[in-house]
Amino acid sequence: MSYHLLLIRDTFTETTTTGKLFLNGVFFCHTLEDSERGDNVKINSKTAIPEGTYLVNITDSSRFNREMPIIYNQQNGYELIKKGKSFKGIRLHGGNDHTHTEGCPLIAKNRLNDELIQGSMEKELTEELKKLGSKGYITVINSI
């Protein structure tokens, strides 16, 4: 069994991109990322991943010392390359603002405003994905 995550980005500021995360078509939580900068433009640790569909797996994170969802599209299982940009170790995890992410989508219960979320949903998401088989897909889109 697998799953499909859908991240719909809906608000874009100079420093953040916020949106909603759906699991198999059902709203799951709010998201906050760095700014989405367009094709071939990346500021290290300050750029959201490009729109697209990617693989997701639950793996051990040596940085965070726990199992977490990782987003990738390369055979090595931890790298994402698209639109002239390369990202490594992109995880879905908790945090509150753009200083808590280095390209990773942050996930939380509450969206306080366009630049702040609160109440990590990382543990809940990890557990749900493990129940569904740990491997799946995520589609990231920018709404207009």
C-alpha positions as CSV (number, residue, x, y, z in Angstrom):
1,M,0.0,0.0,0.0
2,S,1.2,3.5,-0.7
3,Y,-0.1,7.1,-0.2
4,H,-0.2,10.4,-2.0
5,L,0.6,13.7,-0.3
6,L,-0.5,16.9,-2.0
7,L,1.1,20.2,-0.9
8,I,-0.8,23.2,-2.2
9,R,1.1,26.4,-1.7
10,D,-1.3,29.4,-1.4
11,T,0.6,32.4,0.0
12,F,4.0,33.8,-1.1
13,T,6.0,36.5,0.8
14,E,9.5,37.7,0.4
15,T,10.8,35.1,3.0
16,T,8.1,32.4,3.1
17,T,5.7,30.2,1.2
18,T,2.7,28.8,3.1
19,G,0.2,26.2,2.2
20,K,-1.8,23.1,3.1
21,L,-0.8,19.4,3.1
22,F,-3.3,16.7,2.1
23,L,-3.0,13.0,2.7
24,N,-4.9,10.8,0.2
25,G,-7.2,13.8,-0.5
26,V,-7.9,14.8,3.1
27,F,-6.6,18.0,4.7
28,F,-3.8,17.0,7.1
29,C,-2.0,20.2,8.2
30,H,-0.5,23.6,7.4
31,T,2.9,24.1,5.8
32,L,5.6,26.8,5.8
33,E,8.6,26.8,3.5
34,D,11.3,29.2,2.4
35,S,10.5,31.4,-0.7
36,E,9.9,29.6,-4.0
37,R,12.3,31.3,-6.4
38,G,11.6,30.0,-9.9
39,D,13.6,28.0,-12.3
40,N,17.4,27.8,-12.0
41,V,17.5,30.2,-9.0
42,K,18.5,28.8,-5.6
43,I,19.8,30.6,-2.5
44,N,21.4,27.9,-0.4
45,S,19.2,27.0,2.7
46,K,16.7,29.7,1.7
47,T,14.8,28.2,-1.2
48,A,11.7,26.0,-1.4
49,I,11.8,22.9,-3.5
50,P,10.4,23.3,-7.1
51,E,6.8,22.3,-8.0
52,G,6.6,18.6,-9.0
53,T,6.0,15.1,-8.0
54,Y,8.6,13.3,-5.8
55,L,9.1,10.1,-3.9
56,V,8.6,10.0,-0.1
57,N,10.0,7.5,2.3
58,I,10.4,7.2,6.0
59,T,14.1,6.9,6.9
60,D,16.3,7.5,9.9
61,S,17.6,11.1,10.0
62,S,21.2,11.3,11.4
63,R,20.7,15.1,11.9
64,F,17.4,14.8,13.9
65,N,18.1,11.3,15.4
66,R,14.7,9.8,14.5
67,E,12.6,8.4,11.7
68,M,11.2,11.1,9.5
69,P,9.6,11.5,6.0
70,I,12.2,12.4,3.3
71,I,11.4,13.8,-0.1
72,Y,13.6,12.8,-3.1
73,N,13.7,11.9,-6.8
74,Q,17.2,10.4,-7.1
75,Q,18.2,6.7,-6.8
76,N,20.4,7.5,-3.7
77,G,17.1,8.1,-1.8
78,Y,18.0,11.5,-0.3
79,E,18.6,13.9,-3.1
80,L,16.1,15.9,-5.2
81,I,17.2,17.5,-8.5
82,K,14.8,19.5,-10.6
83,K,14.7,22.7,-12.7
84,G,18.5,23.2,-12.3
85,K,18.3,23.0,-8.5
86,S,19.8,20.3,-6.2
87,F,18.5,19.7,-2.7
88,K,19.7,17.0,-0.2
89,G,18.0,15.8,2.9
90,I,14.6,17.5,2.4
91,R,12.4,16.4,5.3
92,L,8.8,17.1,6.4
93,H,9.2,18.3,10.0
94,G,8.0,20.7,12.6
95,G,9.1,24.3,13.0
96,N,7.5,27.7,13.3
97,D,9.1,30.1,10.8
98,H,11.5,30.3,7.8
99,T,14.5,30.3,10.1
100,H,13.6,26.7,11.1
101,T,13.8,25.3,7.5
102,E,16.6,25.0,5.0
103,G,14.4,24.1,2.1
104,C,12.2,21.6,4.0
105,P,8.5,22.0,4.3
106,L,7.6,22.6,7.9
107,I,4.3,21.0,9.0
108,A,2.0,22.2,11.8
109,K,-1.6,22.2,13.2
110,N,-2.0,26.0,13.1
111,R,-1.2,28.8,10.7
112,L,-1.0,32.0,12.7
113,N,-0.2,34.3,9.8
114,D,1.7,34.2,6.4
115,E,5.0,33.8,8.2
116,L,4.3,31.7,11.3
117,I,2.9,28.3,12.0
118,Q,2.6,26.4,15.3
119,G,2.1,22.9,16.7
120,S,4.3,20.4,14.9
121,M,2.5,17.6,13.0
122,E,5.7,15.6,12.3
123,K,5.1,12.8,14.7
124,E,1.5,12.3,13.5
125,L,2.5,12.4,9.8
126,T,5.3,9.9,10.3
127,E,3.0,7.5,12.1
128,E,0.3,7.8,9.5
129,L,2.7,7.2,6.6
130,K,4.2,4.2,8.4
131,K,0.7,2.7,8.7
132,L,0.3,3.2,4.9
133,G,3.6,1.5,4.0
134,S,6.3,4.2,4.5
135,K,6.8,4.8,0.7
136,G,4.6,7.1,-1.4
137,Y,4.6,10.3,-3.4
138,I,4.2,14.0,-2.8
139,T,3.0,16.5,-5.4
140,V,3.9,20.1,-4.8
141,I,1.9,22.8,-6.6
142,N,1.7,26.6,-6.4
143,S,-1.9,27.9,-6.5
144,I,-2.6,31.2,-8.1
